[in-house]
Amino acid sequence: MVAALFRKEVIDARAARLHGHVVIRSTLSSWIMTGGIALVAGMAVFWATTASYARTERVVGIVSAMKPVAKIVAPRPGTVIRLLVREGDVVAAGAPLLTVRTELQNENGATTATASLAAIDAQARLTQQRLALEGQRVGTERTRLLAVISGARRQRENILAQAELQEALAQSTRESFEQLKQVVADGFVTRTEFERRKQLWLQAEQGSRSLMQQAESASASIAAAEAELARLPIESASNAAELRSAIEQLAQGRSQQSAEQGYTISAPVPGRVTTVQTATGRLADARVPLMTIVPLDSAMEVHLFAPSRSIGFLTPGQSVRLLYDAFPYQRFGSFGGRITTLGRSIIAPSEIDAAIKLEESVYRIKVRPDRQAVRAHGLDAPLQPGMTLNANVVLERRSFIDWLLAPLRAVESRS
């Protein structure tokens, strides 16, 4: 029965089996090997439960002053004819920085703006002369009117005196004529004498009335001269105001023509001149800043631009590593910094005023660097606004055991 179930070789092997128990003796080398394997396994378990790794994100950024900086740009294109400052100069507010010429010259070297300025200056001189002559005119006219008034008053007094005498003469001839009327009827006086006396009386009356008209005319002349004398200061003030207004308009026109000829740019704020990007003879373009003025007491900070996938893992006070493009990482290493502010609104790439190129919308992160200068070649090179950099930002830290168990936890959370 057994022979039918098993092959012959199996039956022979069972027949040749030794009697008793097999004992395996352990050697020293096996113990050492077993202990080593156990130690390595223990260390692996300890390392997997305690060691961690960091998930980082590399973002781009730029160095910026904590206080606002002033970027100097040309309001109109032109040619720089005078550069009055150099890189590193300290300037006060209102200090001239550079002069730009905007006018064009013809083949003879003449310019329209220069000719216009000469014409405006000539017209301004003439207007100033007219304003000075206006005061002299007022004095002369006042003297003339006073003389007219004085002469008219004397004339009126003389006329009134003559009119008084003429009135007495007219009264006398009238009385004589009235007396003559009584004797004409009696025939003692001829008709011819009567008419002659009548003519004398009428002439005396006419002379008296003429003198009174002359006195009234003199009074009217006096009143007109006095009224003109009273209007003289008002007219003079009006003329002077018109002349001054013309002078102001000429000054405004001169300023406009001077602006067409060129202009001078002054410092809007006090500070230190940096990033000078122009020179005498170069074209000043409004699209490119000519220079930058940084406040003297302003510290530098770093503005990082992180994508939306990273912003959720960042917190204020978190440390970052900064790698400045001006100081290569291979020679100078990285530099520390801490996050101070996290942006709350997303920024499109076209809305960023910085010399960096972004492909997606980002959040602005402000970082305070641990040092305001970089030690290079034995010297401290201060950070400058506009320096570009990269930064390594730690998004999260996890142990390896968490990393190994993450897929299981993900399945559990989905279920």
C-alpha positions as CSV (number, residue, x, y, z in Angstrom):
1,M,0.0,0.0,0.0
2,V,2.8,2.4,1.0
3,A,4.8,1.4,-2.0
4,A,1.9,2.2,-4.3
5,L,1.6,5.7,-2.8
6,F,5.3,6.8,-2.8
7,R,8.2,6.5,-5.1
8,K,11.0,4.1,-4.4
9,E,13.5,6.9,-3.7
10,V,11.3,8.4,-1.0
11,I,11.0,5.0,0.7
12,D,14.7,4.4,0.5
13,A,15.5,7.9,2.0
14,R,13.2,7.2,5.0
15,A,14.8,3.9,5.6
16,A,18.3,5.5,5.7
17,R,17.3,8.2,8.2
18,L,19.5,8.5,11.3
19,H,18.1,7.7,14.7
20,G,18.0,10.4,17.4
21,H,17.8,14.3,17.5
22,V,19.8,16.7,15.3
23,V,21.6,19.3,17.3
24,I,22.9,22.5,15.6
25,R,25.9,24.0,17.4
26,S,26.2,27.8,17.4
27,T,29.6,29.3,16.7
28,L,31.0,32.8,17.8
29,S,30.8,34.1,14.3
30,S,27.1,33.3,14.0
31,W,26.5,35.1,17.3
32,I,28.3,38.2,16.1
33,M,26.5,38.1,12.8
34,T,23.1,37.8,14.5
35,G,23.9,40.7,17.0
36,G,25.0,42.9,14.1
37,I,21.8,42.2,12.2
38,A,19.7,43.0,15.3
39,L,21.7,46.2,16.0
40,V,21.3,47.4,12.4
41,A,17.6,46.6,12.5
42,G,17.2,48.5,15.8
43,M,19.1,51.5,14.5
44,A,17.0,51.5,11.4
45,V,13.8,51.4,13.5
46,F,15.1,54.2,15.7
47,W,16.1,56.3,12.7
48,A,12.8,55.8,11.0
49,T,10.9,56.9,14.0
50,T,13.0,59.9,15.1
51,A,14.7,61.2,11.9
52,S,12.8,63.7,9.7
53,Y,13.2,65.3,6.3
54,A,12.1,68.8,5.1
55,R,10.0,69.5,2.1
56,T,11.2,72.8,0.6
57,E,10.1,75.2,-2.1
58,R,12.5,77.4,-4.0
59,V,11.0,80.9,-4.6
60,V,12.4,84.1,-6.2
61,G,12.6,87.5,-4.6
62,I,14.2,90.9,-4.5
63,V,15.9,93.1,-2.0
64,S,13.9,96.3,-1.1
65,A,14.2,99.1,1.4
66,M,11.8,99.1,4.3
67,K,11.2,102.8,3.7
68,P,9.9,103.9,0.3
69,V,12.6,104.6,-2.2
70,A,12.3,107.2,-5.0
71,K,12.8,106.1,-8.5
72,I,13.8,109.0,-10.7
73,V,12.4,108.9,-14.2
74,A,12.4,111.4,-17.0
75,P,8.9,113.1,-17.5
76,R,9.8,113.6,-21.3
77,P,12.4,112.0,-23.5
78,G,15.5,114.0,-24.1
79,T,19.3,114.0,-23.9
80,V,21.1,114.3,-20.5
81,I,23.4,117.3,-20.8
82,R,24.5,117.5,-17.2
83,L,24.7,114.8,-14.5
84,L,25.1,116.5,-11.2
85,V,25.4,113.4,-8.8
86,R,27.3,110.2,-8.7
87,E,26.6,106.7,-7.2
88,G,26.7,106.9,-3.4
89,D,26.2,110.7,-3.1
90,V,24.0,111.9,-0.3
91,V,21.5,114.5,-1.5
92,A,18.9,116.7,0.2
93,A,15.3,117.1,-0.9
94,G,15.1,119.6,-3.8
95,A,18.8,119.2,-4.8
96,P,19.3,119.1,-8.6
97,L,20.2,115.7,-10.0
98,L,20.5,116.2,-13.7
99,T,19.5,118.4,-16.6
100,V,17.8,117.1,-19.7
101,R,17.6,118.9,-23.1
102,T,14.5,118.2,-25.1
103,E,14.6,120.8,-28.0
104,L,15.7,120.0,-31.5
105,Q,18.1,122.0,-33.6
106,N,17.9,122.8,-37.3
107,E,20.8,122.6,-39.7
108,N,22.0,126.1,-38.7
109,G,22.1,125.2,-35.0
110,A,19.1,127.4,-34.1
111,T,16.1,126.2,-32.1
112,T,12.5,127.3,-32.0
113,A,12.4,127.3,-28.2
114,T,15.5,129.7,-28.1
115,A,13.9,132.1,-30.6
116,S,10.6,132.0,-28.7
117,L,12.4,132.7,-25.4
118,A,14.1,135.7,-26.9
119,A,10.8,137.1,-28.2
120,I,9.1,136.6,-24.8
121,D,12.0,138.3,-23.0
122,A,11.7,141.3,-25.3
123,Q,8.0,141.6,-24.8
124,A,8.4,141.2,-21.1
125,R,10.9,144.1,-21.0
126,L,8.5,146.3,-23.0
127,T,5.7,145.5,-20.6
128,Q,7.9,146.3,-17.6
129,Q,8.7,149.6,-19.2
130,R,5.0,150.3,-19.7
131,L,4.4,149.5,-16.1
132,A,7.1,151.9,-15.0
133,L,5.7,154.6,-17.3
134,E,2.2,154.1,-15.9
135,G,3.4,155.5,-12.6
136,Q,4.9,158.5,-14.4
137,R,1.8,159.0,-16.4
138,V,-0.4,159.1,-13.3
139,G,1.8,161.7,-11.8
140,T,1.8,163.9,-14.9
141,E,-2.0,163.5,-15.4
142,R,-2.6,164.4,-11.7
143,T,-0.5,167.5,-12.0
144,R,-2.4,168.5,-15.2
145,L,-5.8,168.0,-13.7
146,L,-4.9,169.9,-10.6
147,A,-3.8,172.8,-12.8
148,V,-7.0,172.6,-14.8
149,I,-9.1,172.7,-11.6
150,S,-7.1,175.6,-10.2
151,G,-7.3,177.6,-13.4
152,A,-11.1,176.9,-13.8
153,R,-11.7,178.0,-10.2
154,R,-9.8,181.3,-10.8
155,Q,-11.7,181.8,-14.0
156,R,-15.0,181.2,-12.3
157,E,-14.2,183.7,-9.6
158,N,-13.3,186.3,-12.2
159,I,-16.5,185.6,-14.1
160,L,-18.6,185.8,-11.0
161,A,-17.0,189.1,-10.2
162,Q,-17.7,190.4,-13.7
163,A,-21.2,189.0,-13.5
164,E,-21.8,190.9,-10.3
165,L,-20.8,194.1,-11.9
166,Q,-22.7,193.3,-15.1
167,E,-25.8,192.6,-13.0
168,A,-25.4,196.0,-11.3
169,L,-25.1,197.6,-14.7
170,A,-28.1,195.8,-16.0
171,Q,-30.1,196.8,-12.9
172,S,-29.1,200.5,-13.4
173,T,-30.0,200.5,-17.1
174,R,-33.3,198.8,-16.3
175,E,-34.2,201.4,-13.8
176,S,-33.2,204.2,-16.2
177,F,-35.3,202.6,-18.9
178,E,-38.3,202.4,-16.5
179,Q,-38.0,206.0,-15.7
180,L,-37.8,206.9,-19.4
181,K,-41.1,205.2,-20.1
182,Q,-43.0,207.8,-18.1
183,V,-41.6,210.8,-20.1
184,V,-41.9,209.2,-23.5
185,A,-45.7,209.5,-23.3
186,D,-45.4,213.2,-22.5
187,G,-43.2,213.8,-25.5
188,F,-40.1,214.9,-23.7
189,V,-37.9,212.1,-25.1
190,T,-37.8,211.0,-28.7
191,R,-38.7,207.6,-29.9
192,T,-35.1,207.1,-31.1
193,E,-33.7,207.8,-27.6
194,F,-36.2,205.5,-26.1
195,E,-35.1,202.6,-28.4
196,R,-31.4,203.3,-27.7
197,R,-32.0,203.1,-23.9
198,K,-34.0,199.9,-24.4
199,Q,-31.1,198.4,-26.4
200,L,-28.6,199.3,-23.7
201,W,-30.8,197.6,-21.1
202,L,-31.2,194.5,-23.1
203,Q,-27.4,194.4,-23.9
204,A,-26.7,194.7,-20.1
205,E,-29.1,191.8,-19.4
206,Q,-27.6,189.7,-22.1
207,G,-24.1,190.3,-20.8
208,S,-25.1,189.4,-17.3
209,R,-26.7,186.1,-18.5
210,S,-23.6,185.3,-20.7
211,L,-21.3,185.8,-17.7
212,M,-23.5,183.5,-15.6
213,Q,-23.3,180.8,-18.4
214,Q,-19.6,181.2,-18.4
215,A,-19.5,180.7,-14.6
216,E,-21.6,177.6,-14.9
217,S,-19.3,176.3,-17.7
218,A,-16.3,176.9,-15.5
219,S,-18.0,175.0,-12.6
220,A,-18.8,172.1,-15.0
221,S,-15.1,172.0,-16.1
222,I,-14.1,172.0,-12.4
223,A,-16.5,169.1,-11.7
224,A,-15.3,167.1,-14.7
225,A,-11.6,167.6,-13.8
226,E,-12.3,166.6,-10.2
227,A,-14.2,163.5,-11.4
228,E,-11.3,162.6,-13.7
229,L,-8.9,163.2,-10.9
230,A,-10.9,160.8,-8.7
231,R,-11.0,158.1,-11.4
232,L,-7.3,158.5,-12.1
233,P,-6.1,156.1,-9.3
234,I,-8.7,153.5,-10.2
235,E,-7.8,153.6,-13.9
236,S,-4.1,153.5,-13.0
237,A,-4.6,150.5,-10.8
238,S,-6.6,148.7,-13.5
239,N,-3.9,149.4,-16.1
240,A,-1.2,148.3,-13.7
241,A,-3.1,145.1,-13.0
242,E,-3.5,144.4,-16.7
243,L,0.2,145.0,-17.3
244,R,1.2,142.7,-14.3
245,S,-1.2,140.0,-15.6
246,A,0.5,140.3,-19.0
247,I,3.9,140.0,-17.3
248,E,2.7,136.9,-15.5
249,Q,1.4,135.4,-18.7
250,L,4.7,136.1,-20.4
251,A,6.5,134.4,-17.4
252,Q,4.2,131.4,-17.8
253,G,4.8,131.3,-21.5
254,R,8.6,131.5,-20.8
255,S,8.4,128.6,-18.4
256,Q,6.6,126.5,-20.9
257,Q,9.1,127.4,-23.6
258,S,11.9,126.7,-21.1
259,A,10.3,123.3,-20.5
260,E,10.3,122.7,-24.2
261,Q,13.9,123.6,-24.3
262,G,14.8,121.3,-21.3
263,Y,14.3,120.7,-17.6
264,T,16.2,119.9,-14.4
265,I,15.1,117.0,-12.2
266,S,15.5,117.5,-8.5
267,A,15.5,115.0,-5.6
268,P,12.0,114.5,-4.2
269,V,13.3,113.1,-0.9
270,P,16.6,113.2,1.0
271,G,18.7,110.1,0.8
272,R,21.6,108.3,-1.0
273,V,21.8,108.0,-4.7
274,T,22.0,104.4,-6.0
275,T,21.5,102.5,-9.3
276,V,22.6,105.4,-11.6
277,Q,21.6,104.2,-15.1
278,T,22.5,107.3,-17.1
279,A,25.4,109.5,-18.1
280,T,26.0,112.8,-19.9
281,G,25.0,112.5,-23.6
282,R,22.7,109.5,-23.1
283,L,19.0,109.4,-23.9
284,A,16.7,109.9,-21.0
285,D,13.6,107.6,-21.5
286,A,10.6,107.6,-19.2
287,R,10.4,103.8,-19.3
288,V,13.7,103.3,-17.6
289,P,14.5,104.8,-14.1
290,L,17.5,107.1,-14.3
291,M,18.5,106.5,-10.7
292,T,17.1,105.6,-7.3
293,I,17.3,107.5,-4.0
294,V,17.3,105.4,-0.8
295,P,16.6,106.9,2.6
296,L,19.8,107.0,4.7
297,D,18.3,105.3,7.8
298,S,16.3,102.6,5.9
299,A,17.1,98.9,6.5
300,M,16.8,96.4,3.8
301,E,14.2,93.6,3.6
302,V,13.6,90.8,1.2
303,H,10.4,90.4,-0.8
304,L,9.7,86.8,-1.8
305,F,7.0,85.7,-4.2
306,A,5.6,82.3,-3.3
307,P,3.0,80.4,-5.4
308,S,-0.4,79.6,-3.9
309,R,0.6,75.9,-3.4
310,S,3.2,77.0,-0.9
311,I,1.6,79.9,1.1
312,G,-0.5,77.6,3.3
313,F,2.5,76.1,4.9
314,L,4.3,79.4,5.8
315,T,4.0,81.2,9.1
316,P,5.5,84.5,10.5
317,G,8.8,83.8,12.3
318,Q,9.7,80.9,10.1
319,S,13.3,80.8,9.0
320,V,14.4,80.8,5.3
321,R,17.7,80.5,3.5
322,L,18.6,83.3,1.1
323,L,20.8,82.9,-1.9
324,Y,21.7,86.3,-3.5
325,D,22.4,86.3,-7.2
326,A,25.1,88.9,-6.7
327,F,26.9,86.5,-4.3
328,P,27.0,83.0,-5.8
329,Y,26.0,80.2,-3.5
330,Q,29.0,78.1,-4.5
331,R,31.4,80.7,-3.1
332,F,29.5,82.6,-0.4
333,G,26.9,80.1,0.7
334,S,23.4,80.9,1.9
335,F,22.2,83.5,4.4
336,G,19.5,83.3,7.0
337,G,16.3,85.3,7.4
338,R,12.9,85.1,9.1
339,I,9.5,85.7,7.7
340,T,7.8,88.9,9.1
341,T,4.7,89.3,7.0
342,L,2.6,87.1,4.7
343,G,0.6,88.6,1.9
344,R,-3.1,88.1,2.0
345,S,-4.0,88.9,-1.6
346,I,-2.7,87.2,-4.7
347,I,-0.7,89.2,-7.2
348,A,-0.6,88.6,-11.0
349,P,2.8,88.5,-12.7
350,S,2.0,91.7,-14.6
351,E,1.3,93.6,-11.3
352,I,4.8,93.1,-9.8
353,D,7.1,96.0,-10.0
354,A,10.3,94.1,-9.8
355,A,13.1,92.9,-12.2
356,I,12.0,89.3,-12.0
357,K,10.0,87.0,-14.3
358,L,7.1,85.0,-13.0
359,E,4.9,82.5,-14.7
360,E,2.1,82.3,-12.2
361,S,0.2,84.3,-9.7
362,V,2.0,84.6,-6.3
363,Y,1.8,86.0,-2.8
364,R,4.2,88.5,-1.5
365,I,6.2,87.5,1.6
366,K,8.4,89.9,3.5
367,V,11.6,88.5,5.1
368,R,14.0,90.3,7.5
369,P,17.5,89.1,6.7
370,D,19.8,88.2,9.6
371,R,22.5,90.5,8.3
372,Q,22.3,93.8,6.3
373,A,25.6,93.1,4.6
374,V,27.4,90.1,3.0
375,R,31.1,89.4,3.9
376,A,32.9,89.2,0.6
377,H,36.6,89.4,0.0
378,G,37.3,90.7,3.5
379,L,34.8,93.5,3.2
380,D,31.1,94.0,4.2
381,A,29.1,94.6,1.0
382,P,25.7,96.1,2.1
383,L,22.5,94.8,0.5
384,Q,21.2,97.1,-2.2
385,P,17.6,97.6,-3.3
386,G,16.9,95.7,-6.5
387,M,19.2,92.7,-5.8
388,T,17.6,89.5,-7.0
389,L,17.8,86.2,-5.1
390,N,16.4,82.8,-4.6
391,A,15.2,81.4,-1.3
392,N,14.7,78.0,0.1
393,V,11.5,77.9,2.2
394,V,10.7,74.9,4.4
395,L,7.1,74.0,3.8
396,E,6.9,71.0,6.3
397,R,9.0,68.5,8.3
398,R,8.0,64.8,8.7
399,S,9.6,61.7,10.1
400,F,10.3,58.8,7.7
401,I,7.8,56.6,9.5
402,D,5.1,59.3,8.9
403,W,6.2,59.3,5.3
404,L,6.0,55.5,5.0
405,L,2.6,55.5,6.6
406,A,1.3,58.5,4.7
407,P,-0.4,56.3,1.9
408,L,-2.2,54.2,4.5
409,R,-3.4,57.4,6.3
410,A,-4.5,58.8,3.0
411,V,-6.6,55.7,2.3
412,E,-8.0,55.8,5.8
413,S,-9.0,59.5,5.5
414,R,-10.6,58.9,2.1
415,S,-12.6,56.0,3.5
